[in-house]
Amino acid sequence: TFGDWPYPSTHNLVYSRSAVAANDTVEVISTDLEGHIRALKAAAEGHIWCIGGGSINGQLLAAGLIDEVWQFVLPVNLGSGIPLFGNIAIDPKAVEVVERSPLPGGGTLIKYRP
């Protein structure tokens, strides 16, 4: 656990293969991620915000379910990290940088579109 839930006023879908506690605003799914996202997109009246790791990002991008990627680049030297799209092979030419914006503290927000 990581403390208080950071999005208490919105409906949240958590995709997890391990046990995660659901509550009034958190729905846990463990199968058919692509099917759930397709259904959400079909019913959505606004944006769907997906905060995911490399595996989920890569799977959804490869399935054509991501319209825009926001990457926050922060000035911290980690030495290594998690690939943005996991082990899914994404052709760098398949995404286009559409915006770069400086952030307070020296970071950068980079927006991509497939």
Backbone torsions as a table, in degrees:
resi	resn	phi	psi	omega
1	THR	NA	155.5	-176.2
2	PHE	-125.1	25.4	179.1
3	GLY	95.5	-153.5	-179.6
4	ASP	-62.8	144.2	179.1
5	TRP	-65.6	126.4	-172.6
6	PRO	-75.6	-10.4	-176.7
7	TYR	-129.7	60.9	-172.7
8	PRO	-70.9	-17.7	-175.3
9	SER	-100.1	7.3	179.5
10	THR	-126.0	156.8	174.4
11	HIS	-75.3	130.5	-176.3
12	ASN	-122.9	134.8	172.4
13	LEU	-107.5	123.0	178.0
14	VAL	-111.1	120.4	176.3
15	TYR	-95.3	119.4	-176.7
16	SER	-150.2	142.3	174.2
17	ARG	-90.0	-9.5	178.8
18	SER	-112.9	171.9	-176.5
19	ALA	-68.9	125.4	175.5
20	VAL	-131.8	135.2	-178.6
21	ALA	-76.2	126.5	173.8
22	ALA	-85.7	159.8	173.7
23	ASN	-150.7	-162.1	-176.2
24	ASP	-60.9	-29.5	-177.8
25	THR	-112.8	-2.3	-177.3
26	VAL	-118.0	120.2	174.4
27	GLU	-108.8	128.1	-177.6
28	VAL	-102.5	129.2	174.2
29	ILE	-123.2	149.5	-178.9
30	SER	-129.8	-3.2	179.7
31	THR	-136.3	159.7	173.3
32	ASP	51.4	54.0	178.2
33	LEU	-54.7	-48.6	-177.8
34	GLU	-60.6	-42.2	178.6
35	GLY	-62.0	-42.1	178.1
36	HIS	-63.4	-43.5	-178.7
37	ILE	-67.7	-40.5	176.8
38	ARG	-58.6	-44.4	179.6
39	ALA	-65.4	-41.1	177.5
40	LEU	-61.7	-45.0	-179.6
41	LYS	-63.3	-38.5	-179.5
42	ALA	-66.8	-33.0	-176.5
43	ALA	-96.7	-10.0	-172.3
44	ALA	-67.4	138.8	173.5
45	GLU	-100.1	-2.9	-179.4
46	GLY	-153.2	-152.9	-178.2
47	HIS	-80.3	151.8	170.1
48	ILE	-111.2	125.2	-178.0
49	TRP	-102.3	115.6	-179.0
50	CYS	-109.2	117.5	176.1
51	ILE	-109.7	104.6	-173.3
52	GLY	-138.3	167.4	175.1
53	GLY	-85.1	-179.2	-175.7
54	GLY	-56.8	-41.2	-178.3
55	SER	-64.3	-46.8	179.4
56	ILE	-66.8	-44.0	179.2
57	ASN	-58.2	-47.3	-179.1
58	GLY	-64.4	-42.8	180.0
59	GLN	-62.3	-45.6	-178.2
60	LEU	-71.0	-36.5	177.6
61	LEU	-67.0	-44.8	179.3
62	ALA	-62.5	-30.0	179.7
63	ALA	-84.9	0.6	179.9
64	GLY	74.4	25.0	-175.9
65	LEU	-103.3	1.1	177.5
66	ILE	-109.3	127.4	179.0
67	ASP	-93.6	-28.6	-178.1
68	GLU	-156.6	142.5	178.1
69	VAL	-116.0	129.4	173.8
70	TRP	-108.4	119.7	179.2
71	GLN	-113.3	122.6	177.0
72	PHE	-97.0	119.3	179.7
73	VAL	-105.9	117.8	-177.2
74	LEU	-113.2	144.7	-174.9
75	PRO	-77.1	68.7	177.5
76	VAL	-129.7	128.8	179.2
77	ASN	-90.8	104.2	-179.0
78	LEU	-91.1	-23.2	-178.4
79	GLY	87.8	-27.0	177.0
80	SER	-161.9	175.8	-179.4
81	GLY	-172.3	-171.9	-179.9
82	ILE	-99.2	129.3	179.2
83	PRO	-58.4	141.6	-176.7
84	LEU	-57.0	-37.0	-179.1
85	PHE	-117.1	27.6	176.8
86	GLY	60.3	-141.4	-179.5
87	ASN	-92.9	9.9	178.5
88	ILE	-79.6	126.4	179.3
89	ALA	-76.6	109.8	178.9
90	ILE	-111.8	123.5	177.2
91	ASP	-66.5	122.2	-179.8
92	PRO	-55.3	-26.5	178.5
93	LYS	-75.7	-9.3	-178.3
94	ALA	-81.0	-12.8	176.7
95	VAL	-123.0	143.8	-176.8
96	GLU	-120.2	134.1	174.1
97	VAL	-72.7	123.5	-178.9
98	VAL	-111.7	-13.3	178.8
99	GLU	-163.5	143.7	170.7
100	ARG	-130.5	128.8	-178.8
101	SER	-134.9	131.8	176.1
102	PRO	-70.6	147.6	177.9
103	LEU	-115.1	154.4	174.9
104	PRO	-57.4	141.7	179.1
105	GLY	89.1	1.8	174.9
106	GLY	98.7	-0.7	179.0
107	GLY	-79.6	177.7	179.6
108	THR	-140.2	137.5	170.8
109	LEU	-100.1	124.6	177.5
110	ILE	-116.8	126.6	178.2
111	LYS	-108.1	134.1	179.6
112	TYR	-121.9	153.7	169.9
113	ARG	-132.3	141.1	177.7
114	PRO	-69.6	NA	NA
